[in-house]
Amino acid sequence: MREPMKKVQLAVIGGGPAGMAAALSAYEKGIRDILVLERDKELGGILNQCIHNGFGLHAFKEELTGPEYAARYVDRIRQEKIPVLLNTMVVDVQGGMPCQITAMNRHQGMFRIEAGAVVLAMGCRERARGAMNIPGQRPAGIYSAGTAQRYVNIEGRMPGREVVVLGSGDIGLIMARRMALQGAKVKLVAEIMPYSGGLKRNIVQCLDDFGIPLRLSCTVTEIHGKHRVEGVTVAKVDEKLNPIPGTMERISCDTLLLSCGLIPENELSRGAGAAMDDVTQGPVVNPRLETTAQGIFACGNVLHVHDLVDNVSIEARKAGGFAADYLLKGKEEWGEAARPPIPEKVKSSLPDARDASKQLICIGCPVGCLVTVGKKEDGSLSITGNTCKKGEAYARNEVTAPMRTVTSVIRLAQGQPEKAAGALEDKKEARTVPVKTAGEIPKEKIWECMAQIRKARARAPICVGDVLIENVAGTSVAVVATGNVPAKGQGL
C-alpha cells in the first residue's frame, strides 16, 4: 500500500550551508513544519571536504574550517529538531499553490510532497573536461579539483604524484597546496586568463609558499597517455585566448586537475518552468528571491556562484525569511522579477597580482583591507591601507616572520569504521578525521608539521577540539580535530 502524500509548509531542497541557513531562518520566523531534502548521506554539502580554513569571517566573525562552519548549522538543525531526509534525490519540482515535489530514496521508493513553498538550495557543480574541448584520449588521472579534494580529504587516497592544475580559481589553488602537502610534485598551475581567478591570499599561501609556478595566459592544449595520463602540452594564448604557435611545451605528469569554473545546479529550476538568467546561469528572481515559478525561492550557488560561503549563508537566510513571509501572509504582489545585485569579482589593479611583498589582502578581520608595505629611507617598514591595528600587525608579520595555520587529515587506525563529522546517520567507513593546528606556526615549520601528521593515526571516539598531536614540530602548538568521529555504535 502506497504511503499517503506528505504535506509540509516549507520544503528546502539541499542540505548544504544555503539549505540549512534558509531552513533555520524560516524556523526563526515561526514556520515549524519544515522538511530538508538532501541527496548525500550527511548534511553540510561541499563543506565537509573543505578542510582548509578561511570560512566564517563574515558570518561568525572568526576563521573556521569547512567542517567547523557546517557543524554550526548542523547543530542548530538538530537543536530545533527540523526534519531531514538524507540519501533522498528530488527529481521534479512544480510551483503553485501548493508546490509539488517528486523525490525518491531506497526506503520509500518514489514519493510526492506537497509544500506551501519551496527553497531551492542545490548548489553548483564543476565544469568537466568536455566543456573545455581538450584534445587527447581519455586516460585515467583526469579529475575535477573537487573530486580530487574528496579523495584526499575524505577517503584518504592520493589521485597521483605528479600533478598539473588547469585553472587558478580558489579551489584550484587550494588543491595545488593540498597535493603538495601530501607529498605530490605540483608541476604548475596554468591559467588561461591574464590574471588569477583566486584570492590574493590563496595565491600567496597556496602557490608562493610552496614554490608552485603560476603561468598566466596559458592553457592545456593536449593530454597525453592511453591508459594513464603521461603528460600534457601547455601553450601560451593570445588576447583571443587562442594558443600561440611555437609556445607549446610538454610537461610530464600522471594527474591533471581541472579547476575551470562552477555552474549553478539548475535542472530542477528549469523543470519547474522558472525563467533562467543567461548571465548568472541561475533562475531569475525578484527582490524577495522568488523565481518566476509561484512559491519557489532560490538562494546560494544555485542562484549565482558566490566567492564566499559566508555570502551564501547570508543570502539563504534572506530567502528563508521571504519564504516564511510568503507562507504567513499569503500570496502578495511581489513586483516585477529582477536580478538581485551580484557581487563583482575584484580584479587586481597591479601589473602582477603575485607581488605579495608590496600589497597584501589582510585576513585579520572580515573587512579585508588592501595593505601596502614599503620601506622607508631608514630601512623601517612603511605600512598603509589598513583600517585597524590588525592590518598593520598582519602585514608586518607577513614580510618579516610569516605564520600559517596548517589544515590536513589524520588517518584512523585500522579497524576503525566510524561515523563522519556532522552525519545524521551511520556511514560504513570514515577513513580520516580533519585536523588543524590550534594556532599559527612558523611558515618554515610546515613540512615538519605535515610529516608528523602523515605518520599519525587516531582512534575513535574523537570530538572537535581533541588534541591529536601535542607540540607539533616543536612549535608548542597542538594539532586538534575539526570533526567528530564517535566510537562504533555511538550516536552524535
C-alpha positions as CSV (number, residue, x, y, z in Angstrom):
1,M,0.0,0.0,0.0
2,R,1.4,3.3,-1.0
3,E,2.1,5.9,1.6
4,P,-0.2,9.0,1.6
5,M,1.3,12.1,0.1
6,K,3.3,14.1,2.6
7,K,2.3,17.7,3.2
8,V,4.6,20.4,4.7
9,Q,4.6,24.1,4.9
10,L,8.2,24.6,3.6
11,A,10.4,22.2,1.7
12,V,14.1,23.0,1.4
13,I,16.0,21.2,-1.4
14,G,19.7,20.9,-0.4
15,G,21.3,20.3,2.9
16,G,24.4,22.4,2.4
17,P,25.1,25.8,4.0
18,A,22.4,27.5,1.9
19,G,19.7,25.0,2.7
20,M,20.4,24.8,6.4
21,A,20.6,28.6,6.7
22,A,17.3,29.0,4.8
23,A,15.5,26.4,7.0
24,L,16.7,28.0,10.2
25,S,15.7,31.5,9.1
26,A,12.2,30.3,8.3
27,Y,12.1,28.5,11.7
28,E,13.0,31.7,13.5
29,K,10.1,33.4,11.8
30,G,7.6,30.9,13.1
31,I,7.4,28.2,10.4
32,R,7.6,24.9,12.2
33,D,6.5,22.4,9.5
34,I,9.8,22.3,7.5
35,L,11.5,19.4,5.7
36,V,15.1,19.5,4.3
37,L,15.8,17.1,1.5
38,E,19.5,16.1,0.9
39,R,20.8,13.7,-1.6
40,D,24.0,13.0,0.3
41,K,24.3,10.8,3.4
42,E,25.0,13.7,5.7
43,L,24.3,17.4,6.0
44,G,26.9,20.0,5.2
45,G,27.3,19.8,1.5
46,I,30.7,20.5,-0.1
47,L,32.0,22.0,3.2
48,N,32.6,18.5,4.6
49,Q,35.5,18.0,2.3
50,C,36.8,21.6,2.5
51,I,39.1,21.0,5.5
52,H,41.1,24.3,4.9
53,N,40.4,27.4,7.0
54,G,39.2,30.8,5.8
55,F,35.4,30.3,6.3
56,G,33.2,32.2,8.7
57,L,34.9,35.6,8.9
58,H,31.8,37.4,7.9
59,A,29.1,35.1,9.2
60,F,30.7,34.2,12.6
61,K,33.5,36.8,12.9
62,E,36.0,34.0,13.3
63,E,38.1,31.8,11.0
64,L,36.8,28.3,10.7
65,T,37.5,25.2,8.5
66,G,34.7,23.9,6.3
67,P,33.6,21.1,8.7
68,E,33.6,23.5,11.6
69,Y,31.5,26.0,9.6
70,A,29.0,23.3,8.6
71,A,28.8,22.0,12.1
72,R,27.5,25.3,13.4
73,Y,24.4,24.9,11.2
74,V,24.1,21.1,11.7
75,D,24.0,21.6,15.5
76,R,21.2,24.2,15.1
77,I,19.2,21.9,12.8
78,R,19.4,19.2,15.4
79,Q,18.7,21.6,18.3
80,E,15.5,22.8,16.6
81,K,14.6,19.2,15.6
82,I,14.0,20.3,12.0
83,P,13.2,17.1,10.0
84,V,15.8,16.0,7.4
85,L,15.5,13.3,4.7
86,L,19.1,12.1,3.8
87,N,20.0,10.0,0.8
88,T,17.0,11.4,-0.9
89,M,17.0,12.6,-4.5
90,V,14.5,15.2,-5.7
91,V,13.6,14.5,-9.4
92,D,11.0,17.1,-10.1
93,V,9.6,20.4,-8.6
94,Q,6.5,22.3,-9.8
95,G,5.4,25.7,-8.4
96,G,1.8,26.5,-7.5
97,M,-0.5,26.6,-4.5
98,P,0.7,24.2,-3.2
99,C,4.0,23.3,-4.8
100,Q,4.5,19.7,-5.9
101,I,7.8,17.8,-5.3
102,T,8.7,14.3,-6.6
103,A,11.5,12.6,-4.7
104,M,12.9,9.1,-4.2
105,N,15.1,7.1,-1.8
106,R,15.8,3.5,-1.1
107,H,13.3,3.2,1.8
108,Q,10.3,5.0,0.4
109,G,10.8,4.5,-3.3
110,M,9.4,7.3,-5.3
111,F,7.0,9.6,-3.4
112,R,5.5,13.0,-3.6
113,I,5.4,16.0,-1.3
114,E,3.0,19.0,-1.2
115,A,4.6,22.2,0.1
116,G,3.3,25.6,0.6
117,A,6.6,27.0,-0.5
118,V,10.0,25.6,-1.7
119,V,13.5,27.0,-1.3
120,L,16.0,25.7,-4.0
121,A,19.5,25.4,-2.5
122,M,21.1,22.7,-4.6
123,G,24.5,24.5,-5.0
124,C,26.6,24.2,-8.1
125,R,28.8,21.7,-10.0
126,E,32.2,21.8,-11.6
127,R,32.9,22.2,-15.3
128,A,34.1,18.9,-16.7
129,R,36.7,18.2,-19.3
130,G,34.1,18.1,-22.1
131,A,33.3,21.8,-21.6
132,M,36.9,22.7,-22.4
133,N,37.4,20.6,-25.6
134,I,40.9,19.5,-24.7
135,P,42.2,17.1,-27.4
136,G,43.6,13.7,-26.4
137,Q,42.4,10.3,-25.3
138,R,40.5,9.5,-22.1
139,P,43.2,8.1,-19.8
140,A,42.9,7.7,-16.0
141,G,44.3,10.5,-14.0
142,I,42.0,13.4,-15.1
143,Y,39.9,14.7,-12.2
144,S,37.9,17.8,-11.3
145,A,39.6,19.6,-8.4
146,G,36.5,18.9,-6.2
147,T,36.7,15.1,-6.9
148,A,40.4,15.1,-6.0
149,Q,39.6,17.0,-2.9
150,R,37.1,14.4,-1.8
151,Y,39.6,11.6,-2.5
152,V,42.3,13.2,-0.4
153,N,40.3,14.8,2.4
154,I,37.5,12.3,2.9
155,E,38.7,9.0,1.6
156,G,42.4,9.4,2.3
157,R,43.5,8.5,-1.2
158,M,46.0,10.3,-3.5
159,P,44.9,10.7,-7.1
160,G,48.5,10.9,-8.3
161,R,52.1,12.0,-7.6
162,E,53.0,14.4,-10.4
163,V,50.3,17.0,-10.9
164,V,49.3,19.8,-13.3
165,V,46.4,22.0,-12.3
166,L,44.4,23.8,-15.0
167,G,42.6,26.9,-13.6
168,S,43.6,29.2,-10.8
169,G,40.3,29.7,-9.1
170,D,40.4,29.3,-5.3
171,I,39.7,25.6,-5.4
172,G,42.5,25.0,-7.9
173,L,44.9,27.0,-5.8
174,I,43.9,25.2,-2.6
175,M,44.2,21.7,-4.2
176,A,47.6,22.6,-5.5
177,R,48.7,23.3,-1.9
178,R,46.9,20.2,-0.6
179,M,48.5,17.9,-3.1
180,A,51.9,19.4,-2.3
181,L,51.4,19.0,1.4
182,Q,50.6,15.3,0.9
183,G,53.8,14.8,-0.9
184,A,52.9,15.2,-4.6
185,K,55.0,17.2,-7.0
186,V,52.8,20.0,-8.4
187,K,54.5,21.0,-11.7
188,L,52.5,24.1,-12.3
189,V,49.1,25.9,-12.3
190,A,48.0,27.0,-15.7
191,E,45.5,29.9,-16.1
192,I,44.1,30.9,-19.5
193,M,43.3,34.4,-18.3
194,P,46.0,37.1,-17.8
195,Y,45.1,37.2,-14.1
196,S,44.3,34.7,-11.5
197,G,40.7,34.0,-10.6
198,G,41.6,33.3,-6.9
199,L,42.1,35.4,-3.9
200,K,45.5,37.0,-3.4
201,R,45.7,35.3,0.0
202,N,45.4,31.9,-1.8
203,I,48.0,32.8,-4.4
204,V,50.5,33.6,-1.7
205,Q,49.7,30.8,0.8
206,C,48.9,28.1,-1.7
207,L,51.5,28.7,-4.5
208,D,54.2,31.1,-3.4
209,D,54.6,29.3,0.0
210,F,55.4,26.1,-1.9
211,G,57.2,27.3,-4.9
212,I,54.5,26.2,-7.3
213,P,54.7,28.1,-10.6
214,L,51.6,30.0,-11.9
215,R,51.6,30.5,-15.6
216,L,49.1,33.2,-16.7
217,S,47.7,33.4,-20.3
218,C,48.5,29.7,-20.6
219,T,46.4,26.6,-21.1
220,V,46.5,22.8,-21.7
221,T,46.2,22.1,-25.4
222,E,46.6,18.3,-25.3
223,I,46.5,15.3,-22.9
224,H,49.0,12.5,-23.5
225,G,48.6,8.9,-22.5
226,K,46.3,6.0,-23.3
227,H,45.7,4.1,-20.1
228,R,47.1,6.7,-17.6
229,V,48.0,10.4,-18.1
230,E,51.6,10.6,-19.1
231,G,51.9,14.3,-19.6
232,V,50.2,17.4,-21.0
233,T,51.1,20.0,-23.6
234,V,50.7,23.6,-22.4
235,A,50.9,26.7,-24.6
236,K,50.6,30.5,-24.2
237,V,47.4,32.1,-25.5
238,D,46.8,35.4,-27.3
239,E,44.3,38.1,-26.5
240,K,41.5,36.0,-28.0
241,L,42.6,33.0,-25.9
242,N,43.9,31.1,-28.9
243,P,47.1,29.0,-28.5
244,I,50.1,30.8,-29.9
245,P,52.1,28.6,-32.3
246,G,55.7,27.9,-31.2
247,T,54.9,28.2,-27.5
248,M,53.9,24.5,-26.9
249,E,55.7,22.7,-24.1
250,R,55.2,19.1,-22.9
251,I,55.0,18.7,-19.2
252,S,55.3,15.1,-17.8
253,C,52.7,14.3,-15.1
254,D,50.4,11.5,-14.1
255,T,47.5,13.6,-13.0
256,L,45.6,16.6,-14.4
257,L,43.3,18.5,-12.0
258,L,40.6,20.7,-13.7
259,S,39.5,23.8,-11.8
260,C,37.8,25.7,-14.6
261,G,34.7,27.2,-13.0
262,L,31.4,26.3,-11.4
263,I,28.0,26.1,-12.9
264,P,24.7,26.5,-10.8
265,E,22.9,23.2,-10.4
266,N,19.6,24.1,-12.0
267,E,18.0,21.1,-13.7
268,L,15.2,21.3,-11.1
269,S,14.8,25.0,-11.6
270,R,14.3,24.6,-15.4
271,G,12.0,21.6,-14.9
272,A,9.8,23.8,-12.6
273,G,9.5,26.3,-15.5
274,A,11.5,29.1,-13.8
275,A,12.9,31.6,-16.2
276,M,16.7,31.4,-16.3
277,D,19.3,34.2,-16.4
278,D,21.8,33.9,-19.2
279,V,24.4,35.9,-17.2
280,T,24.3,34.1,-13.9
281,Q,23.1,30.8,-15.3
282,G,20.7,30.7,-12.3
283,P,17.0,31.4,-12.1
284,V,15.6,35.0,-12.5
285,V,14.3,36.1,-9.1
286,N,12.6,39.2,-7.8
287,P,14.0,41.3,-4.9
288,R,12.5,38.8,-2.5
289,L,14.4,35.9,-4.1
290,E,11.2,34.3,-5.6
291,T,11.6,32.7,-9.0
292,T,9.0,33.1,-11.8
293,A,7.6,29.7,-10.6
294,Q,5.0,30.5,-8.0
295,G,6.0,29.7,-4.4
296,I,9.6,28.7,-5.4
297,F,12.5,30.7,-4.0
298,A,16.2,30.3,-4.8
299,C,19.4,31.1,-2.9
300,G,23.1,30.4,-2.7
301,N,25.2,29.0,-5.6
302,V,22.1,27.7,-7.4
303,L,21.2,31.4,-7.9
304,H,24.7,32.5,-8.9
305,V,28.2,31.3,-7.9
306,H,29.4,33.1,-4.8
307,D,33.1,33.7,-3.8
308,L,32.4,33.2,-0.1
309,V,30.3,30.6,1.7
310,D,29.5,33.4,4.2
311,N,27.7,35.3,1.5
312,V,25.8,32.1,0.6
313,S,24.5,31.8,4.2
314,I,23.6,35.4,4.4
315,E,21.6,35.3,1.2
316,A,20.0,32.0,2.2
317,R,18.8,33.5,5.5
318,K,17.0,36.2,3.4
319,A,15.4,33.6,1.2
320,G,14.2,31.5,4.1
321,G,12.8,34.7,5.7
322,F,11.0,35.6,2.5
323,A,9.6,32.1,2.1
324,A,8.3,32.3,5.7
325,D,6.6,35.7,4.9
326,Y,5.0,34.2,1.9
327,L,3.5,31.4,3.9
328,L,2.4,33.5,6.9
329,K,1.0,36.4,5.0
330,G,-0.3,34.7,1.9
331,K,0.4,35.5,-1.7
332,E,1.2,39.2,-2.1
333,E,2.1,41.4,-5.1
334,W,5.9,40.7,-5.2
335,G,6.7,43.2,-8.0
336,E,8.5,42.6,-11.3
337,A,11.2,40.0,-11.3
338,A,14.7,41.5,-11.4
339,R,18.1,40.1,-10.7
340,P,19.5,40.9,-7.3
341,P,22.8,42.8,-7.2
342,I,25.6,40.3,-7.8
343,P,29.0,41.0,-6.1
344,E,31.6,41.7,-8.8
345,K,34.9,39.9,-8.7
346,V,37.5,42.4,-7.8
347,K,40.4,42.3,-10.3
348,S,43.8,43.5,-9.1
349,S,45.0,46.8,-10.4
350,L,48.6,45.7,-10.0
351,P,50.6,44.6,-13.1
352,D,51.5,41.4,-11.1
353,A,48.9,40.1,-8.6
354,R,51.7,37.9,-7.1
355,D,53.7,40.9,-5.7
356,A,52.6,40.0,-2.2
357,S,55.7,41.6,-0.6
358,K,54.3,45.0,-1.5
359,Q,50.5,44.6,-1.4
360,L,48.6,42.2,0.8
361,I,45.0,41.4,1.5
362,C,44.7,41.5,5.3
363,I,42.9,38.4,6.7
364,G,42.8,39.7,10.3
365,C,39.2,40.6,10.1
366,P,36.2,40.5,7.6
367,V,37.0,43.9,6.1
368,G,39.9,42.5,4.1
369,C,41.9,45.7,3.6
370,L,44.4,46.1,0.8
371,V,47.6,46.8,2.7
372,T,50.7,48.3,1.0
373,V,54.1,47.5,2.6
374,G,57.2,49.5,1.6
375,K,60.5,50.6,3.1
376,K,61.4,54.0,4.4
377,E,64.8,55.5,3.8
378,D,65.9,54.4,7.3
379,G,65.1,50.8,6.4
380,S,62.0,50.5,8.6
381,L,58.7,49.3,7.1
382,S,56.0,51.7,5.8
383,I,52.5,50.1,6.1
384,T,49.5,51.9,4.7
385,G,46.0,51.0,3.7
386,N,45.0,49.2,6.9
387,T,41.9,50.5,8.8
388,C,42.8,48.9,12.1
389,K,45.9,47.7,14.0
390,K,45.3,44.1,13.0
391,G,46.1,45.0,9.4
392,E,49.4,46.6,10.4
393,A,50.4,43.6,12.6
394,Y,49.4,41.1,9.8
395,A,51.4,43.0,7.2
396,R,54.5,43.3,9.4
397,N,54.5,39.6,10.3
398,E,53.9,38.6,6.7
399,V,57.0,40.3,5.4
400,T,59.2,39.6,8.4
401,A,58.2,36.3,10.1
402,P,55.2,34.7,8.2
403,M,53.0,32.4,10.2
404,R,50.5,29.8,8.9
405,T,47.6,27.6,10.1
406,V,48.1,24.1,8.7
407,T,45.0,22.1,7.9
408,S,45.1,18.4,6.9
409,V,43.6,15.0,7.8
410,I,44.8,12.2,10.1
411,R,44.0,8.6,9.2
412,L,42.0,6.5,11.5
413,A,43.8,3.4,12.9
414,Q,42.9,0.2,11.1
415,G,39.7,-1.4,12.2
416,Q,38.0,2.0,13.0
417,P,35.0,2.2,10.6
418,E,33.2,5.1,12.2
419,K,30.8,8.0,11.6
420,A,31.9,11.2,9.9
421,A,31.6,14.7,11.2
422,G,28.1,16.1,11.1
423,A,26.5,12.8,9.9
424,L,22.9,12.2,10.9
425,E,23.1,8.5,10.1
426,D,25.8,5.8,10.2
427,K,28.4,5.6,7.5
428,K,30.1,2.4,6.6
429,E,33.5,3.9,7.0
430,A,35.3,7.1,7.7
431,R,39.0,6.8,6.9
432,T,40.2,10.2,8.0
433,V,39.4,12.9,10.6
434,P,40.0,16.6,9.6
435,V,42.5,18.4,11.7
436,K,44.3,21.8,12.0
437,T,47.0,23.4,14.1
438,A,45.4,25.1,17.1
439,G,47.3,28.2,16.3
440,E,49.7,29.5,13.6
441,I,53.1,28.1,13.3
442,P,56.2,29.5,11.5
443,K,56.0,29.0,7.8
444,E,59.3,27.2,7.7
445,K,57.8,24.5,10.0
446,I,55.0,23.5,7.6
447,W,56.8,20.5,6.1
448,E,57.9,19.1,9.5
449,C,54.4,19.6,10.8
450,M,53.0,17.7,7.8
451,A,55.5,14.8,8.2
452,Q,54.2,14.3,11.7
453,I,50.5,14.5,10.6
454,R,51.1,11.9,7.8
455,K,52.6,9.5,10.3
456,A,50.0,10.0,13.0
457,R,47.0,7.7,13.5
458,A,43.9,8.4,15.5
459,R,41.4,6.2,17.4
460,A,37.7,6.9,17.9
461,P,35.9,8.3,19.7
462,I,37.2,11.8,18.6
463,C,35.4,15.1,19.3
464,V,36.0,18.5,17.8
465,G,38.9,20.2,19.6
466,D,40.5,16.9,20.8
467,V,44.3,17.2,20.8
468,L,45.7,14.5,18.4
469,I,49.4,15.8,18.4
470,E,51.0,17.8,21.1
471,N,53.7,20.3,20.4
472,V,53.8,19.6,16.7
473,A,57.2,20.2,15.0
474,G,58.5,21.6,18.3
475,T,56.3,24.7,17.9
476,S,54.4,24.4,21.2
477,V,51.2,24.3,19.1
478,A,48.9,21.3,19.1
479,V,47.1,19.6,16.2
480,V,43.4,19.3,17.0
481,A,40.4,17.6,15.4
482,T,37.9,19.7,13.5
483,G,35.4,16.9,13.0
484,N,33.7,14.3,15.2
485,V,34.3,10.5,14.9
486,P,32.2,8.6,17.5
487,A,33.1,5.1,18.5
488,K,31.3,2.3,16.7
489,G,27.7,2.1,17.8
490,Q,27.6,5.5,19.4
491,G,25.5,8.3,18.0
492,L,26.2,12.0,17.9
